[in-house]
Amino acid sequence: MLLPPLILIQLELVLGIALLISCVNVFYRDMGVALDVLLQGWFFATPIFYHHWILPLWLQKPAMANPLAAIITAYRDVLISARFPDQNFTLVALVSSTLIFLIGYAVFTRYAPVFAEEV
């Protein structure tokens, strides 16, 4: 029962990022090359194969500011540890995912009429 809300939070984050990247890709064709580098850096900055608490204290808060880090930690809590995810991290993930989605949607709808001329 805890998994569907996490999936919706992740879907909201991914959709917002996809809207932003697709808009930028119309105007800057080399975005695909830069995106490979950005995604690889984001992968290593997200605690997927490690827990955030093994990082030094001065790196833990910036690491958990990553919205995907909070989602991955919540997935780990629900699926592996069979416990409720930390409400603070989940709330941070929900707020930041919603903010990213709203920004992505606003940018996409703002520039959508120009896409046909640019392509």
C-alpha positions in Angstrom: 0.0 0.0 0.0 3.0 2.3 0.4 4.4 1.7 -3.0 1.8 3.4 -5.3 2.4 6.9 -3.7 6.1 6.5 -4.2 5.6 5.5 -7.8 3.4 8.6 -8.3 6.0 10.9 -6.8 8.7 9.4 -9.0 6.5 9.7 -12.0 5.9 13.4 -11.3 9.6 14.0 -11.0 10.5 12.1 -14.2 7.7 13.8 -16.1 8.8 17.3 -15.0 12.4 16.5 -16.0 11.3 15.1 -19.3 9.3 18.1 -20.1 12.2 20.4 -19.4 14.7 18.3 -21.3 12.5 17.9 -24.3 12.0 21.7 -24.5 15.7 22.4 -24.2 16.4 19.7 -26.8 14.3 21.5 -29.4 16.5 24.6 -29.2 19.9 23.0 -28.5 20.5 19.8 -30.5 23.6 18.8 -28.6 21.5 18.3 -25.4 21.7 14.5 -25.9 25.5 14.5 -25.5 25.3 16.7 -22.4 22.5 14.6 -21.0 24.6 11.5 -21.0 27.2 13.2 -18.8 24.6 14.8 -16.5 22.7 11.5 -16.0 25.9 9.6 -15.2 26.9 12.3 -12.6 23.4 12.2 -11.2 23.5 8.4 -10.9 26.6 8.5 -8.8 25.3 11.4 -6.7 22.1 9.4 -5.9 22.5 6.8 -3.0 21.4 3.7 -5.0 24.2 1.3 -4.2 25.0 2.9 -0.8 23.1 4.4 2.0 23.2 8.2 2.6 24.2 7.7 6.2 27.7 6.3 5.2 28.6 9.7 3.8 30.4 12.3 6.0 28.0 14.5 8.0 28.8 17.5 5.9 27.7 15.6 2.7 24.5 14.0 4.0 22.2 17.0 3.8 23.3 18.0 0.3 23.0 14.4 -0.8 19.4 14.2 0.5 18.5 17.5 -1.2 18.5 15.4 -4.4 14.8 14.5 -4.9 15.7 11.2 -6.4 17.7 10.3 -3.3 14.7 10.7 -1.1 12.6 8.5 -3.4 15.3 5.8 -3.6 15.6 5.8 0.2 11.8 5.5 0.5 11.8 2.6 -1.9 14.6 0.9 0.1 12.6 1.4 3.3 9.4 0.0 1.9 10.7 -2.9 -0.3 13.8 -4.1 1.6 13.3 -3.0 5.2 9.5 -3.4 5.2 8.9 -0.2 7.2 7.4 3.2 6.7 9.7 5.6 4.9 10.9 8.6 6.7 8.2 11.2 6.4 10.6 14.2 6.2 12.4 12.7 3.2 9.2 11.7 1.5 7.7 15.2 2.0 10.9 16.7 0.6 10.6 14.4 -2.4 6.9 15.2 -2.9 7.4 19.0 -2.7 10.5 19.0 -4.9 8.9 16.7 -7.5 5.8 18.8 -7.6 7.9 22.0 -8.0 10.0 20.4 -10.8 6.9 19.2 -12.6 5.2 22.6 -12.4 8.3 24.3 -13.7 8.7 21.8 -16.5 5.0 22.1 -17.4 5.2 25.9 -17.4 8.3 26.0 -19.6 6.9 23.4 -22.0 3.6 25.1 -22.4 5.3 28.5 -22.8 7.6 27.3 -25.7 5.3 24.7 -27.3 4.0 27.0 -29.9 7.5 27.7 -31.2 8.5 24.1 -31.5 7.2 23.6 -35.1 9.1 26.7 -36.3 12.3 25.6 -34.6 12.3 22.0 -35.9 
